[in-house]
Amino acid sequence: MGFDEKLHNMSQRVVGKAEEVAGRVTHNQRWEQEGRARVSAADEQEAREKAKDLAKAQEATGHISRDERLRLERHDGV
């Protein structure tokens, strides 16, 4: 996972948390739910990127083939 992706995920997580807190303070359920959804999406994206990096590392060490790595990435929707 590159620096840009990490920074984007971190910013999405911070914005989502702020949105969730703002919703809680103002009793706005929509903001609160949208904030939680944004945080969840950032967490899911980070998990996909980590899985992709792991597959690349396994390919580099010879544990899986390139074709297997590409198949796994397509299966995960990465």
C-alpha positions as CSV (number, residue, x, y, z in Angstrom):
1,M,0.0,0.0,0.0
2,G,1.5,3.3,-1.1
3,F,1.8,6.5,0.9
4,D,-1.0,8.1,-1.1
5,E,-3.4,5.3,-0.4
6,K,-2.6,5.4,3.3
7,L,-3.0,9.1,3.4
8,H,-6.4,8.9,1.6
9,N,-7.7,6.1,3.9
10,M,-6.5,8.1,7.0
11,S,-8.2,11.3,5.8
12,Q,-11.5,9.4,5.0
13,R,-11.4,7.8,8.5
14,V,-10.9,11.3,10.1
15,V,-13.6,12.9,8.1
16,G,-16.0,10.0,8.9
17,K,-15.3,10.2,12.6
18,A,-15.8,14.0,12.6
19,E,-19.1,13.5,10.7
20,E,-20.2,10.8,13.1
21,V,-19.4,13.1,16.1
22,A,-21.1,16.1,14.5
23,G,-24.2,14.0,14.0
24,R,-24.1,12.8,17.6
25,V,-23.8,16.3,18.9
26,T,-26.5,17.8,16.7
27,H,-28.7,14.7,17.0
28,N,-28.6,14.2,13.2
29,Q,-28.8,10.5,12.6
30,R,-28.1,10.8,8.9
31,W,-24.7,12.5,9.5
32,E,-23.9,9.9,12.2
33,Q,-24.7,7.0,9.8
34,E,-22.8,8.6,6.9
35,G,-19.8,9.1,9.2
36,R,-19.9,5.4,10.3
37,A,-20.2,4.3,6.6
38,R,-17.3,6.4,5.6
39,V,-15.1,5.0,8.4
40,S,-16.2,1.4,7.4
41,A,-15.4,2.1,3.8
42,A,-11.9,3.3,4.7
43,D,-11.3,0.2,6.8
44,E,-12.4,-2.1,4.0
45,Q,-10.2,-0.4,1.5
46,E,-7.2,-0.6,3.9
47,A,-7.9,-4.4,4.4
48,R,-8.1,-4.9,0.6
49,E,-4.8,-3.0,0.1
50,K,-3.1,-5.1,2.8
51,A,-4.3,-8.3,1.3
52,K,-3.0,-7.2,-2.1
53,D,0.4,-6.4,-0.6
54,L,0.5,-9.7,1.2
55,A,-0.3,-11.5,-2.1
56,K,2.6,-9.6,-3.8
57,A,4.9,-10.6,-1.0
58,Q,3.9,-14.2,-1.2
59,E,4.5,-14.1,-5.0
60,A,8.0,-12.6,-4.5
61,T,9.0,-15.3,-2.0
62,G,7.6,-18.0,-4.3
63,H,4.7,-19.2,-2.2
64,I,2.2,-18.5,-4.9
65,S,2.4,-17.9,-8.6
66,R,1.7,-14.7,-10.4
67,D,-1.4,-16.2,-11.9
68,E,-2.7,-17.2,-8.5
69,R,-2.0,-13.7,-7.1
70,L,-3.9,-12.1,-10.0
71,R,-6.8,-14.5,-9.5
72,L,-7.0,-13.6,-5.8
73,E,-6.9,-9.9,-6.6
74,R,-9.7,-10.2,-9.1
75,H,-11.7,-12.3,-6.7
76,D,-11.4,-9.6,-4.0
77,G,-12.5,-6.9,-6.4
78,V,-9.1,-5.1,-6.0
